[in-house]
Amino acid sequence: MKKLLFFFLSISFVASAQHNNPNPGYWQQHVDYKMDIKMDVDKFQYSGTQELKYTNNSADTLKRVYYHLYYNAFQPGSEMDARLTSISDPDKRMVKSFKGADGNLVKESKISKLKSNEIGFLKVNNLKQDRIALQTKVVGTILEVDLAKPLLPGKSTLLTMNFDGQVPVMVRRAGRNSEEGVALSMTQWFPKMAEFDFEGWHADPYIGREFHGVWGNYDVKLTLDKSYTVGGTGYLQNPNEIGHGYQDVGVEVKIPKKQKTLTWHFVAPNVHDFAWGADPDFIHDRVMGPNNVELHFLYKNNKEIIANWKALQPKTVELLQFFNSTLGEYPYKQYSVIQGGDGGMEYAMCTLITGNRSLPSLIGVTAHELAHMWFQHLLATNESKHGWMDEGFTSFIADFAVNSIMEKENQEDENPFKSMYDNYYYMIGKNGEQPLSTHADRFNDNMNYGVSAYSKGAVFITQLSYVIGFDNTMKTLKRFYYDYRFSHPTPNDFKRTAERVTGANLDWYLVDWTQTVNTIDYGIKDVEANGDKTKVTLERIGMMPMPLDIAVFYEDGTTETFYIPNTLMRWNKENPYKEIPRTVLNGWDWAYPTYSFEINKNKGTIKTIIIDPSDYMADIKKENNVYQKVAN
């Protein structure tokens, strides 16, 4: 009965959750996967069949297609291996450090030392298009496929294959026998069709960064040792045959002793990835979340972590409720938090995270990965080209959520995003910044990528709340989700959403913050007496324009604010300090390096003048933002 319920649930879900991207002429490709996998848990090898119905919704006739073979990255001599030896700050999890004969520190790629039974691989054979054998070529982590017959616009074709895989011993998101003892972290594990969109094919090699996937439906059967508990993407179709904590209440599942394996059957509608984790020593807890969403928690039976994983569960319910109310309702009916991988990584309807953490760390990483369900797995931006959108937006909303649900237990700074600004300023100080529009694989070093995507990407949102107001920013996020969920939005789509919400022109903001390395630096150049008034002269030192909020504090304890519009916006922000009188001044055109205005009070009455009292504008030199009266 439950299997039938999930079947109808998945069908109705697909019918009701198609994209409603408002862009005229928008289209996206579609995939329907059916896979049957048999896993040898002793050799960490698996074999499978894949049927892929691929629908071409573009206006192009496709003569070639491309598959990702992610596990091929875990081989000596791969591009991922090569990058580890050439980048100045390789991922510490993927290198071994030791002193060389000359006494200098040597960093050696762990991938370079993998043996044949330790590497990862995906090998495709018997690939056919509508029963016609195809010519293929493996180039690193990409399978190039010449179609036997061109795929016309609006048409579908059936691609079938057999494939073999080996789970790498080197754990990077995926892998086997993690440091915490999790047997199988199965992510990026199957031959996956590359995305083709309005920009063309995205057949990027896997070097360790980000992903871009095709929306579709998955029907996956996983057969492995019966002692293993599995969690992952999708709805389990046969829980009463499997047990392991998935069965209906009151149902006793008896697996015959002679039976060595179980087949787990999952269906995942309208997603763009499929991941799973498995271990023979998993504890599996189920908690009901808002809107009847089943929250699954799978973690090692380790007495040192059990208490924290139990305490995590009600907090995850609160997090889901926060994201529902702040961004928009989570549309699926399950989400799984699975111990595994080598940190934290988001996948459709689930995440794999390391579990030997303090409770605040466990809540924090879960908040971040759950938030990714909105910013990446429902708003599926191209992470490789716009990693700052999913990572930055996720960092913003996750920190906001944690600050909210932990408020009574752990008082935060007034600005919960201060560390993000500090990271950005640190990168500026290193003089190594690259534009956010840089492809994820093309950043000079990991520090630059991490600060850019996570911190500068988050500051894009927090600073936007300074530019257009906090309420307008949150309205923009909600509308962005409503308009673009289940599609592939771009940075311009978000900018246009903010413009629709406010009426402001924001192209300057998107361009300067994401496509250049222009910085913000305004200063108070001079404060001089002008009779019974005071003349204030400001200067623009940085190249990026901004509107300015200016607070003036007087000796008598009163305060007033001034607002200088950025004329590029063609719009004025509402007063963010409604209890304080505000004067809206004439706009400041960007080309003018200085700007002067008058305060209708004597200079001697002024105690302090501050540019941006909120501290949400990412001005790189704060010390020149303040005028302080000199004591006699």
C-alpha positions in Angstrom: 0.0 0.0 0.0 2.8 2.4 0.9 4.6 1.6 -2.4 1.5 2.5 -4.3 1.1 5.7 -2.3 4.6 6.8 -3.1 4.1 5.9 -6.8 1.1 8.2 -7.1 2.8 10.8 -4.9 5.8 10.9 -7.4 3.5 11.1 -10.4 1.4 13.9 -9.0 4.5 15.7 -7.8 6.1 15.7 -11.2 2.9 17.0 -12.7 2.6 19.9 -10.2 6.2 20.9 -9.8 7.4 21.7 -13.3 9.3 24.9 -13.7 7.5 28.2 -14.2 10.6 30.2 -15.2 9.1 33.5 -16.4 11.8 34.2 -19.0 10.3 34.3 -22.5 11.4 31.3 -24.5 13.0 29.6 -21.6 13.6 25.8 -22.0 15.5 23.1 -20.3 16.4 19.5 -21.1 14.8 16.5 -19.4 16.1 13.1 -18.3 14.4 10.0 -17.1 16.9 7.5 -15.5 16.3 3.9 -14.7 19.2 2.1 -13.1 19.7 -1.3 -11.5 22.9 -1.6 -9.5 24.6 -4.5 -7.7 27.2 -3.6 -5.2 30.0 -5.8 -3.9 30.7 -4.3 -0.5 33.9 -6.4 0.0 35.6 -5.2 -3.2 33.9 -1.8 -3.3 33.0 -2.5 -6.9 29.6 -2.4 -8.5 28.0 -3.1 -11.9 24.8 -1.7 -13.3 22.5 -1.1 -16.2 21.2 2.3 -17.1 18.3 3.3 -19.3 18.1 7.0 -20.0 15.3 8.7 -21.9 16.8 12.0 -23.0 14.4 14.7 -24.2 15.7 17.6 -26.3 13.7 20.6 -25.5 16.1 23.0 -27.2 15.9 24.4 -30.7 19.1 22.6 -31.7 19.6 19.3 -33.4 22.0 17.3 -31.2 24.6 15.1 -32.9 26.7 14.4 -29.8 26.1 14.0 -26.1 28.4 13.9 -23.1 28.4 11.9 -19.9 30.3 12.8 -16.7 32.4 9.9 -15.3 33.3 11.6 -12.0 35.0 8.7 -10.4 37.7 8.7 -13.1 39.1 11.8 -11.3 40.4 9.5 -8.5 43.3 8.1 -10.6 47.0 8.9 -10.8 47.6 11.4 -13.6 44.0 12.7 -13.7 43.3 16.4 -13.9 42.3 16.5 -10.3 45.7 14.8 -9.4 47.5 17.3 -11.5 45.8 20.3 -10.0 46.7 19.1 -6.5 50.4 19.4 -7.4 50.1 22.8 -9.2 47.9 24.8 -6.9 49.6 26.8 -4.1 47.2 25.7 -1.4 45.9 22.2 -2.1 43.1 20.7 -0.1 44.7 19.3 3.0 42.4 16.3 2.9 43.8 15.3 -0.5 47.6 15.8 0.1 50.2 14.2 2.3 52.7 16.7 3.8 56.3 15.7 4.8 59.8 17.1 4.8 61.9 16.4 1.8 65.6 15.5 1.7 66.4 19.3 1.5 64.3 19.9 4.7 61.6 21.8 2.8 57.9 20.9 3.2 56.7 18.6 0.4 53.0 18.2 -0.5 52.2 15.0 -2.3 48.9 14.2 -3.9 47.2 11.2 -2.3 45.6 10.4 -5.6 49.0 9.9 -7.2 49.7 7.0 -4.9 46.4 5.0 -5.3 46.8 1.4 -6.4 44.6 -0.3 -9.0 42.2 -1.6 -6.3 42.1 1.8 -4.6 41.3 4.1 -7.5 37.9 5.2 -8.6 36.6 4.4 -12.0 33.5 4.3 -14.2 33.6 2.1 -17.3 30.8 2.3 -19.8 30.1 -0.5 -22.3 27.4 -1.6 -24.7 26.1 2.0 -25.0 23.3 2.1 -27.5 20.9 4.7 -28.9 17.5 3.1 -29.6 19.3 -0.3 -29.9 22.0 1.0 -32.2 25.6 0.7 -30.9 27.4 4.0 -30.5 31.0 5.2 -30.9 32.4 6.7 -27.7 35.7 8.2 -26.4 36.7 8.6 -22.8 38.6 11.8 -22.1 39.4 11.9 -18.4 36.1 12.3 -16.6 34.1 12.9 -19.8 32.6 10.3 -22.1 32.1 11.8 -25.6 29.4 10.1 -27.6 28.5 10.4 -31.3 24.8 9.7 -31.7 23.8 7.2 -34.4 20.9 9.5 -35.4 20.6 13.2 -34.6 18.2 14.1 -31.9 15.8 16.7 -33.3 14.2 19.5 -31.3 11.3 18.4 -29.2 12.2 14.7 -29.6 13.4 12.0 -27.2 15.8 9.1 -27.5 16.6 6.1 -25.4 20.2 5.6 -24.4 21.1 2.3 -22.7 24.3 1.0 -21.2 26.0 -1.3 -18.9 28.6 0.2 -16.6 31.1 -0.9 -13.9 32.4 1.3 -11.1 34.9 1.2 -8.3 34.5 3.4 -5.2 37.8 5.2 -4.5 39.6 4.8 -1.2 40.5 8.5 -1.4 37.4 10.2 0.1 36.5 13.6 -1.5 32.7 13.9 -1.1 32.5 10.4 -2.5 34.6 7.4 -1.4 34.8 4.4 0.9 35.8 3.8 4.5 35.9 7.5 5.6 38.0 8.6 8.5 34.8 8.2 10.6 34.4 4.7 9.5 31.4 5.1 7.1 31.7 2.4 4.4 30.0 3.9 1.4 29.6 7.6 0.4 28.1 7.2 -3.0 28.0 10.6 -4.7 28.8 11.4 -8.4 28.8 7.6 -8.7 27.0 6.9 -12.0 27.5 8.0 -15.7 25.5 11.2 -15.7 24.4 13.2 -18.7 26.0 16.6 -19.0 23.8 19.7 -19.2 23.0 21.4 -22.4 21.3 24.8 -22.1 21.1 28.2 -23.7 24.8 28.5 -23.5 25.5 25.1 -25.0 27.1 22.0 -23.5 28.6 22.1 -20.0 31.0 19.1 -20.3 33.5 20.3 -17.7 36.1 17.9 -16.4 35.8 17.1 -12.7 38.7 18.7 -10.9 37.0 18.9 -7.5 34.8 21.9 -7.7 31.1 22.2 -8.6 28.3 20.7 -10.7 25.6 21.4 -13.1 22.9 18.8 -13.8 19.8 18.0 -15.9 16.4 18.1 -14.3 14.6 14.7 -14.4 13.2 11.6 -12.7 15.2 8.8 -11.2 14.1 5.1 -10.7 17.0 3.4 -8.9 17.4 -0.1 -7.5 20.4 -0.8 -5.3 21.3 -4.4 -4.3 23.9 -4.9 -1.6 24.6 -6.8 1.6 21.5 -7.1 3.7 23.4 -5.8 6.8 23.8 -2.4 5.3 21.4 0.5 6.0 21.0 2.9 3.1 19.8 6.5 3.0 19.8 8.9 0.1 17.8 10.7 -2.6 14.2 9.8 -3.3 11.4 7.8 -1.7 12.0 4.2 -0.8 9.4 2.1 -2.6 9.6 -1.1 -0.6 10.2 -0.2 3.0 8.2 -3.1 4.4 10.5 -5.5 2.5 13.7 -3.8 3.7 13.1 -2.8 7.3 16.2 -1.0 8.7 13.8 1.5 10.4 11.9 2.4 7.2 9.0 0.1 7.6 5.5 1.1 8.6 4.8 1.3 12.3 3.9 -2.1 13.6 5.3 -4.0 10.6 7.8 -6.7 11.5 10.2 -7.4 8.6 11.8 -10.8 8.6 14.7 -11.4 6.2 15.5 -15.1 5.6 18.9 -16.0 7.0 19.9 -17.5 3.7 19.2 -14.3 1.9 22.5 -12.4 1.6 21.3 -9.2 -0.1 18.5 -6.7 -0.2 17.3 -4.6 -3.1 16.5 -1.0 -2.2 14.2 0.6 -4.7 14.1 4.5 -4.7 12.1 6.8 -6.9 13.1 10.5 -7.0 10.9 12.8 -9.1 12.0 16.1 -10.5 15.6 16.3 -9.2 19.0 16.8 -10.9 21.1 14.3 -9.0 21.0 11.1 -7.1 23.2 10.2 -4.1 23.3 7.7 -1.3 25.3 6.5 1.7 25.4 3.1 3.4 26.9 1.4 6.3 26.3 -1.8 8.3 26.5 0.1 11.6 24.1 3.0 10.9 21.5 4.1 13.5 18.4 5.3 11.6 16.0 7.7 13.2 12.9 9.2 11.7 11.4 12.5 12.8 8.3 14.2 11.3 9.0 17.8 10.1 6.6 20.6 9.0 4.2 19.8 6.2 4.5 16.1 6.9 8.1 15.9 5.6 9.9 12.8 7.0 13.4 13.7 8.2 15.8 10.8 8.3 19.0 10.7 10.3 21.6 8.0 9.6 24.7 8.0 11.7 27.3 5.6 13.1 26.5 3.7 16.3 29.2 5.5 18.2 28.4 6.4 21.8 30.5 9.6 21.5 28.3 11.1 18.9 24.8 9.7 19.6 23.7 12.4 22.0 24.6 15.2 19.5 22.8 13.4 16.7 19.7 13.1 18.8 19.9 16.7 19.8 20.3 17.7 16.1 16.9 16.3 15.1 14.5 18.8 16.7 16.9 21.6 15.5 16.6 20.3 12.0 12.8 20.5 12.3 13.2 24.2 13.3 15.6 24.8 10.4 13.2 23.4 7.9 10.4 25.5 9.3 12.6 28.6 9.1 13.5 28.0 5.5 9.9 27.3 4.6 8.7 30.6 6.0 11.7 32.6 4.8 12.2 31.3 1.3 9.3 29.1 0.3 7.9 25.7 1.1 10.2 22.6 0.7 8.3 20.7 -2.0 9.4 17.1 -1.3 8.2 14.8 1.4 11.6 13.5 2.8 15.0 14.8 3.6 17.9 12.7 4.9 20.9 13.7 6.9 23.6 11.0 6.4 27.0 10.7 8.1 29.6 10.3 5.4 31.8 12.0 2.9 34.6 14.3 4.2 32.9 17.5 5.3 29.4 18.5 4.2 28.0 18.3 0.7 24.5 18.9 -0.6 22.5 16.5 -2.9 18.9 16.1 -4.0 16.7 15.4 -0.9 19.8 14.5 1.2 23.2 15.6 2.5 26.3 13.7 3.5 28.2 15.3 6.4 30.9 14.3 8.8 29.4 13.4 12.1 32.1 13.6 14.8 31.3 17.2 15.7 30.3 19.4 18.5 26.5 20.1 18.6 26.9 23.7 17.3 29.1 22.5 14.5 26.6 19.7 13.6 23.7 22.1 13.6 25.7 24.6 11.5 26.7 22.2 8.8 23.2 20.7 8.6 21.8 24.2 8.3 24.1 25.0 5.4 23.5 21.8 3.5 19.7 21.9 4.1 19.7 25.5 2.8 21.3 24.2 -0.3 18.0 22.4 -1.1 16.8 25.9 -2.1 20.0 27.3 -3.5 21.1 24.6 -5.8 18.6 21.7 -5.7 15.5 23.8 -6.3 17.1 26.9 -7.8 19.6 25.0 -9.9 22.2 27.6 -10.9 25.3 26.5 -12.8 27.6 26.1 -9.9 30.7 25.9 -12.1 30.1 29.4 -13.5 28.2 31.0 -10.6 29.3 29.2 -7.5 28.9 32.4 -5.5 25.1 32.2 -6.0 24.5 28.8 -4.4 27.3 29.0 -1.9 26.9 32.7 -1.0 23.2 32.7 -0.8 23.3 29.5 1.2 25.9 30.9 3.6 23.7 33.9 4.2 20.4 32.2 4.8 22.0 29.3 6.8 23.8 31.8 9.2 20.6 33.8 9.5 18.7 30.6 10.4 21.2 29.4 13.0 21.3 32.8 14.5 17.5 32.7 14.8 17.0 29.2 16.2 20.0 29.4 18.5 19.3 32.9 19.8 18.2 31.9 23.3 21.0 29.4 23.7 23.9 31.2 22.0 23.8 35.0 21.7 25.4 36.1 18.5 27.1 39.4 17.4 24.8 42.2 16.4 25.9 41.5 12.8 25.8 37.7 12.5 27.6 38.1 9.1 30.7 39.9 10.4 33.0 36.9 9.7 32.0 37.0 6.0 33.0 40.6 5.7 36.2 39.9 7.5 37.0 37.1 5.1 36.4 39.4 2.2 38.6 42.1 3.6 41.3 39.5 4.2 41.2 38.4 0.6 41.4 42.1 -0.6 44.4 42.5 1.7 46.1 39.5 0.0 45.7 41.3 -3.3 44.7 38.1 -5.0 41.0 38.6 -5.7 39.4 37.5 -9.0 35.9 38.4 -10.2 33.1 36.2 -8.9 32.3 35.5 -12.6 35.5 33.4 -12.7 34.8 29.7 -13.5 35.1 27.7 -10.3 38.0 25.6 -11.7 39.9 28.7 -12.8 40.6 30.4 -9.4 44.2 30.8 -8.6 44.0 29.1 -5.3 41.5 27.5 -2.9 41.5 30.4 -0.5 40.5 32.8 -3.3 37.7 30.5 -4.4 36.4 29.8 -0.9 36.3 33.4 0.2 34.8 34.5 -3.1 32.1 31.9 -3.4 31.1 31.6 0.3 31.9 35.0 1.8 31.9 37.6 -1.0 28.8 35.7 -2.4 27.1 36.1 1.0 28.0 39.7 1.3 26.3 40.2 -2.1 23.0 39.5 -0.3 23.7 41.2 3.1 25.0 44.3 1.3 22.0 44.3 -1.0 19.9 44.7 2.2 21.8 47.9 2.7 21.2 49.0 -0.9 17.5 48.3 -1.1 16.5 47.5 2.5 16.2 44.3 4.4 12.5 43.7 3.9 12.9 44.2 0.1 15.8 41.8 0.1 13.8 39.1 1.8 10.9 39.7 -0.5 13.3 39.3 -3.4 14.5 35.9 -2.2 11.0 34.7 -1.8 9.9 35.8 -5.2 13.1 34.5 -6.8 12.3 31.0 -5.4 8.6 31.3 -6.5 9.5 32.4 -10.0 12.6 30.2 -10.8 12.3 27.0 -8.7 12.8 23.8 -10.7 14.8 25.6 -13.3 18.3 27.0 -14.0 18.3 30.7 -13.0 21.2 33.0 -13.7 22.7 36.0 -11.8 20.7 38.4 -14.1 17.5 36.6 -13.1 18.1 37.4 -9.5 19.0 41.0 -10.3 15.8 41.4 -12.3 13.7 39.9 -9.5 15.1 42.5 -7.1 14.3 45.2 -9.7 10.7 43.9 -10.0 10.3 43.9 -6.2 11.6 47.4 -5.7 11.6 49.4 -8.9 15.3 50.2 -8.5 17.9 49.8 -11.3 20.5 47.4 -10.0 22.6 46.4 -13.0 25.5 48.5 -11.7 25.5 46.5 -8.4 25.5 43.1 -10.2 28.3 44.1 -12.6 30.6 45.8 -10.1 30.3 43.2 -7.4 30.4 40.0 -9.5 32.2 40.9 -12.8 35.0 43.2 -11.6 37.3 43.5 -8.6 36.2 47.1 -8.0 36.1 47.9 -4.3 34.0 50.3 -2.1 35.9 53.0 -0.3 34.2 56.3 0.8 35.7 58.7 3.2 34.9 61.9 5.1 37.3 64.3 3.6 36.5 67.5 5.5 34.1 68.9 8.0 34.2 72.7 8.2 32.2 75.5 9.9 30.1 77.5 7.5 28.6 80.2 9.7 25.9 78.6 11.8 25.9 75.6 9.5 28.4 72.8 8.8 29.8 71.8 5.4 30.7 68.1 5.0 32.8 67.0 2.1 32.9 63.3 1.2 35.2 61.5 -1.3 34.8 58.4 -3.4 38.2 56.6 -3.3 37.1 53.1 -4.5 35.7 52.4 -8.0 32.4 50.9 -7.0 29.5 53.3 -6.5 27.0 53.0 -3.6 24.2 55.0 -2.0 25.2 56.4 1.3 23.5 56.4 4.7 25.2 59.0 7.0 24.4 59.3 10.7 25.2 62.5 12.6 25.3 62.4 16.4 25.1 65.6 18.4 26.5 66.7 21.7 22.9 67.0 23.1 22.3 63.3 22.5 20.1 63.7 19.4 20.7 62.0 16.1 19.7 62.6 12.5 20.6 60.8 9.3 21.2 61.8 5.7 20.7 59.7 2.6 22.7 60.3 -0.6 21.1 58.3 -3.5 23.2 56.6 -6.1 21.9 58.1 -9.2 22.5 54.9 -11.2 19.7 53.3 -9.1 17.0 55.9 -10.2 15.3 55.0 -6.9 15.6 55.9 -3.2 15.6 53.5 -0.3 13.1 53.9 2.5 14.5 55.2 5.8 16.0 52.1 7.6 15.9 54.0 10.9 12.3 55.1 11.1 12.7 56.5 14.6 15.4 58.9 13.5 14.7 62.0 11.3 16.2 61.6 7.8 17.0 64.1 5.0 17.2 62.8 1.4 19.9 64.8 -0.4 20.6 65.2 -4.1 22.1 62.1 -5.8 25.8 61.6 -6.2 26.8 60.9 -9.8 29.6 58.3 -9.9 32.0 60.3 -12.0 32.4 63.1 -9.4 35.1 62.1 -6.9 33.8 64.4 -4.2 30.4 65.4 -2.8 29.4 68.2 -0.3 26.3 68.8 1.7 25.3 71.1 4.6 24.1 70.3 8.1 21.9 73.0 9.5 23.7 73.1 12.8 26.9 74.6 14.1 30.0 72.4 13.8 30.6 72.7 17.6 27.3 70.8 18.2 28.4 67.8 16.2 30.0 64.9 18.1 30.3 62.2 15.5 29.6 61.6 11.8 29.5 58.1 10.4 29.2 56.8 6.9 27.1 53.6 7.0 26.2 53.1 10.7 24.8 49.7 9.9 28.3 48.4 8.9 26.7 46.4 6.1 28.4 48.3 3.3 31.6 46.5 2.5 33.8 49.6 2.6 37.4 48.4 2.7 38.7 51.2 4.8 36.5 51.9 7.7 38.7 54.3 9.5 38.0 57.1 7.0 34.2 56.6 7.4 34.2 58.4 10.8 34.6 62.0 11.9 35.1 62.4 15.6 35.0 65.8 17.4 38.4 66.5 18.9 38.1 67.1 22.7 39.4 70.4 23.9 
